[in-house]
Amino acid sequence: MRILVAMSGGVDSSVVAALLKRQGHEVIGATLQLYDHGQAAKPGACCAGRDIMDARAVADRLGFPHYVIDAESRFRDSVVESFADAYARGETPVPCVACNQGVKFTDLLGMARDLGCEAMATGHYVRRVEGPEGAEMHRPVDAERDQTWFLFATTKDQLDYLRFPLGEMPDKAHVRALAQELGLEIAAKPDSQDICFVPSGSYAELVEKLRPEVRGEGEIVDEDGRVLGRHEGVARYTVGQSKRLGDIHTATGERQMVTRIDVPKRRIVVGPRVQVSEADSRRTVRLRDMNWLIDAPAAGVRCGVQIRAREKLREALVKPLENGGALVELTEAAMPAPGQACVLYDGSRVLGGGFITAGDA
């Protein structure tokens, strides 16, 4: 097969390219230049500077063509600006989802089709399984590397075209060993981090630079509006967070956590962590921009839902809504953060997902 490999310059995508080449496929490498922090980008970055050179070196060593696509403008508009907008609304965005569904699985996939490729492969830890009704997305063998939550917005058509060779790998150590076996000099290169486009490591500084209206101190209050302390900027907090609240506690000494962010009033609303499951949590959650990887069930589907990247599954009934969203009825109350993803699972299979909104039923 002729396969385009999305190469970030890291170990995972490089191993994918090398494995496919060794299997006899016609490999074409492609790297998106998403931002420019220079060749000396901080460890953990991807798709810029040194990483592009690393991807090209792998292609040269293995003898397949490699393209670099300038996607800085598209990436800034579809990922970075929307990231800042979300924080300015008091939400907690997931930029990796926007990146995958924007420049990566749209621009690169379109390029792959234009080049006559029969598939596009990536270094994501996801299993693609051929089911009775077409391709299915499943969790990988290595649960520690699971990236299905970040790929929930992959459409049926995209999933049919995509390949994820690392989904069956037992662990990252095995992948690095393969990189050494295949003669790749980047075998020991550090993994990329989630927010790769933040050169300083502080996402709040980036948000405050792009959206200066969220910059500056404000009040930390309880649900009754009583002022408990001061904060350094609303972009530095997310629902469920208990850090950076200072020495704030109730009369009984209970630890506090963020329950709501009131951007217009520049207020961080907190409540006792021990009471969250009763007083501040929700049993119903509304989702927007729902993506179904199964036929949307009119009566709803009982499944497991994951409302944060590393949280446990929660039992729920999920019902499609006419506006393209969904209503999630949780068996056990939770504290969802607006802007985060809610992903639906049946065992290891991803059924779909959407983004959590501020309102409930």
C-alpha positions in Angstrom: 0.0 0.0 0.0 1.0 3.6 -0.4 0.7 5.1 3.1 1.3 8.6 4.3 2.7 8.7 7.8 2.1 11.8 9.9 5.6 12.4 11.4 6.0 14.7 14.4 9.7 14.1 14.7 9.2 11.9 17.8 9.9 8.3 18.5 6.4 6.9 18.0 5.7 8.3 14.5 9.2 7.5 13.4 8.8 3.9 14.5 5.5 3.7 12.6 7.2 4.9 9.4 10.1 2.5 9.8 7.8 -0.5 10.5 5.6 0.2 7.5 8.7 0.6 5.3 10.1 -2.7 6.6 6.7 -4.4 5.8 7.1 -3.4 2.2 4.7 -0.5 2.0 5.4 2.6 -0.1 5.8 5.2 2.7 5.5 9.0 2.3 6.3 11.1 5.4 4.7 14.4 6.1 5.3 16.9 9.0 3.2 19.9 9.8 5.1 23.0 11.0 2.7 24.3 13.5 4.7 27.1 15.2 8.2 28.4 15.2 10.2 28.6 18.5 13.5 28.0 16.7 15.6 24.9 16.5 16.2 24.9 20.3 12.6 24.3 21.2 12.1 23.1 24.8 12.1 19.3 25.4 8.7 17.8 24.9 7.7 20.0 22.0 6.8 18.7 18.6 6.2 19.8 15.0 8.7 22.7 15.0 12.4 23.4 14.7 14.5 20.4 15.7 11.6 18.0 15.4 11.1 18.7 11.7 14.8 18.0 11.1 14.5 14.8 13.1 11.6 13.6 11.0 13.5 14.4 7.8 16.5 12.6 9.0 14.5 9.4 9.6 13.0 9.7 6.1 16.4 10.2 4.6 17.9 7.2 6.5 15.0 4.9 5.4 14.8 6.2 1.9 11.3 7.6 1.5 10.1 11.1 0.5 9.3 13.6 3.2 7.2 16.8 3.0 6.9 19.7 5.4 3.6 21.6 5.4 3.5 25.2 6.7 0.3 25.1 8.8 1.3 27.9 11.3 -1.6 30.2 10.3 -4.2 27.4 10.4 -2.9 26.1 13.7 -2.9 29.5 15.3 -6.5 30.1 14.2 -8.0 26.7 14.9 -6.1 25.7 18.0 -4.2 28.5 19.7 -6.8 31.2 19.4 -9.7 28.9 20.3 -7.6 27.7 23.3 -7.4 31.3 24.5 -11.0 32.0 23.8 -12.1 28.9 25.8 -10.2 30.1 28.9 -11.6 33.6 28.5 -15.1 31.9 28.8 -14.1 30.1 31.9 -13.8 26.8 30.2 -10.9 24.2 30.2 -10.2 23.3 26.6 -8.5 20.2 25.1 -6.1 21.6 22.4 -5.0 18.1 21.3 -8.5 17.3 20.2 -8.7 20.6 18.2 -5.3 19.9 16.6 -6.1 16.4 15.6 -9.4 17.3 14.1 -8.1 20.5 12.5 -4.8 20.5 10.9 -3.8 16.8 11.4 -6.8 14.7 10.5 -8.1 17.3 8.0 -5.2 18.9 6.2 -2.8 15.9 6.3 -5.6 13.4 5.4 -6.6 15.5 2.5 -2.9 15.6 1.3 -2.8 11.8 1.7 -5.7 11.4 -0.6 -4.3 13.9 -3.1 -1.1 11.8 -3.3 -3.0 8.7 -4.0 -2.4 7.1 -0.7 -4.6 4.2 0.4 -4.3 5.0 4.1 -2.7 7.5 6.6 -0.9 6.2 9.6 -0.1 8.0 12.9 1.9 7.2 16.1 -1.2 7.4 18.4 -1.8 4.6 20.9 -5.2 3.5 19.6 -6.4 0.2 18.2 -8.4 0.2 15.0 -10.5 -2.9 14.8 -12.5 -4.1 11.7 -16.0 -4.7 13.1 -19.1 -6.2 11.4 -20.2 -2.6 10.4 -16.8 -1.1 9.6 -13.8 0.2 11.5 -14.1 0.6 15.2 -11.8 2.6 17.6 -10.6 0.8 20.7 -8.3 1.4 23.6 -4.7 0.2 23.0 -3.0 -2.8 24.6 -0.9 -0.4 26.7 -3.4 1.2 28.9 -0.9 3.7 30.2 -0.5 5.2 26.8 -4.2 5.3 25.9 -5.0 8.2 23.6 -8.6 7.3 22.6 -10.0 10.1 24.8 -8.1 12.7 22.7 -9.3 11.1 19.4 -13.0 10.8 20.2 -13.9 13.4 17.5 -12.4 11.2 14.7 -15.2 10.7 12.2 -16.3 7.3 10.8 -14.9 8.3 7.4 -11.5 9.3 8.9 -11.3 6.2 11.0 -11.9 4.0 7.9 -8.8 5.7 6.3 -6.5 5.9 9.3 -4.1 3.2 10.7 -2.6 3.1 14.2 0.3 0.5 14.2 1.3 1.2 17.8 -2.1 0.2 19.2 -0.9 -3.4 19.7 2.4 -2.5 21.3 2.8 -3.8 24.9 4.5 -0.7 26.2 6.6 2.3 25.3 9.8 0.5 26.3 9.1 -2.0 23.5 8.6 0.9 21.0 11.9 2.5 22.0 13.6 -0.9 21.7 12.2 -1.2 18.2 13.6 2.3 17.4 17.0 1.1 18.4 16.6 -2.1 16.4 15.6 -0.1 13.3 18.6 2.1 13.7 16.7 5.3 14.5 18.9 7.9 16.3 15.9 9.4 18.1 15.2 6.2 20.1 15.8 8.0 23.4 14.1 11.3 22.5 11.7 12.6 25.2 8.0 12.3 24.6 6.0 15.4 23.5 3.8 17.0 26.1 0.1 17.9 25.8 0.3 21.6 25.3 3.3 21.6 22.9 2.8 25.1 21.7 3.5 26.8 25.0 7.2 27.6 25.0 7.4 28.9 28.5 5.5 26.0 30.0 2.9 28.4 31.4 -0.4 28.2 29.4 -1.8 31.0 31.6 0.8 33.4 30.4 -0.1 32.6 26.8 -3.8 33.1 27.5 -3.2 36.4 29.3 -1.1 37.6 26.4 -3.7 36.7 23.8 -6.7 37.7 25.9 -5.5 40.5 28.3 -9.0 40.9 29.6 -8.5 37.8 31.8 -5.3 39.1 33.3 -5.1 40.3 36.8 -6.2 39.5 40.3 -9.7 38.8 41.5 -11.7 37.4 44.4 -12.0 33.8 45.6 -15.5 33.4 47.0 -17.8 30.7 48.3 -21.2 29.8 46.8 -22.8 32.5 49.0 -20.5 35.2 47.6 -18.4 35.5 50.8 -14.9 36.6 49.9 -12.3 34.1 51.1 -9.2 35.3 49.4 -7.6 36.6 46.2 -6.4 34.9 43.0 -3.9 35.8 40.3 -6.1 35.4 37.3 -9.1 33.3 36.2 -7.1 31.6 33.4 -5.0 29.9 36.1 -7.9 27.8 37.4 -10.2 25.0 36.3 -13.2 23.3 37.8 -12.1 20.6 40.2 -8.8 22.2 41.0 -7.6 22.6 44.6 -4.1 23.9 44.0 -3.2 27.7 44.1 -6.1 28.5 46.4 -3.8 29.5 49.2 -4.7 29.0 52.9 -8.5 28.9 52.2 -10.6 26.6 54.3 -14.0 26.5 56.1 -14.5 26.8 59.8 -14.2 23.0 60.1 -10.9 23.0 58.1 -12.2 21.3 55.0 -10.0 21.6 51.9 -11.5 23.7 49.1 -11.7 23.1 45.4 -12.9 25.2 42.4 -16.6 24.6 41.6 -17.2 27.4 39.1 -15.4 30.2 37.3 -17.2 33.5 36.9 -15.2 35.3 34.2 -17.3 38.5 33.9 -16.9 39.1 37.7 -13.3 37.8 37.7 -14.3 35.4 40.5 -13.2 31.9 41.4 -16.0 30.1 43.2 -14.9 27.3 45.6 -16.6 24.8 47.9 -15.4 22.1 50.4 -14.0 19.1 48.6 -15.8 16.7 50.9 -19.2 18.2 50.0 -18.7 18.3 46.3 -20.4 15.0 45.6 -23.6 16.3 47.3 -23.8 20.0 47.0 -21.9 21.1 43.8 -21.8 18.1 41.5 -24.2 17.2 38.7 -26.0 14.1 37.6 -26.9 15.5 34.2 -24.4 16.9 31.7 -25.0 18.5 28.3 -22.6 18.0 25.5 -22.1 20.0 22.3 -20.5 19.0 19.0 -21.3 15.3 19.5 -19.5 12.9 17.3 -20.9 9.4 17.1 -18.8 6.4 15.9 -22.0 4.3 16.0 -25.4 5.0 14.7 -26.8 7.5 17.2 -29.4 5.6 19.2 -32.7 7.5 19.4 -33.5 6.1 22.8 -30.0 6.6 24.1 -27.2 4.2 25.0 -26.1 2.9 28.4 -22.3 3.0 28.5 -19.3 4.2 30.4 -18.3 7.8 30.1 -14.9 9.4 30.8 -15.1 13.2 31.6 -11.4 13.9 32.0 -8.3 12.4 30.3 -7.2 10.3 33.3 -10.4 9.7 35.2 -12.2 6.4 35.8 -15.3 5.5 33.7 -18.7 6.4 35.1 -21.9 4.7 34.3 -24.4 6.8 32.3 -27.3 6.9 29.9 -26.4 9.1 26.9 -29.3 10.5 24.8 -28.8 12.3 21.4 -30.3 15.8 21.2 -31.7 17.4 18.1 -29.2 20.3 18.2 -26.3 17.9 17.5 -25.4 17.5 21.2 -26.3 14.9 23.8 -27.6 14.6 27.3 -25.6 12.5 29.8 -27.5 11.1 32.8 -24.9 10.0 35.3 -25.5 7.2 37.7 -23.2 8.8 40.2 -22.8 12.6 40.5 -19.6 14.2 39.2 -17.9 17.5 38.8 -17.5 18.1 35.0 -15.4 20.9 33.7 -16.9 22.9 30.9 -14.8 22.7 27.7 -13.5 19.2 28.6 -14.4 16.1 26.6 -16.9 13.5 27.6 -16.1 10.3 25.8 -18.4 7.2 25.6 -17.0 3.6 25.9 -18.4 0.1 25.6 -15.6 -1.9 27.1 -12.6 -0.9 25.1 -14.6 0.5 22.2 -15.1 4.2 21.7 -18.8 5.0 20.9 -18.3 8.7 20.4 -18.2 11.8 22.5 -18.7 15.6 22.8 -17.6 18.7 24.7 -19.1 19.5 28.2 -21.1 22.7 28.3 -21.6 25.0 31.3 -25.4 24.3 31.6 -27.1 21.1 32.6 -30.6 19.8 32.1 
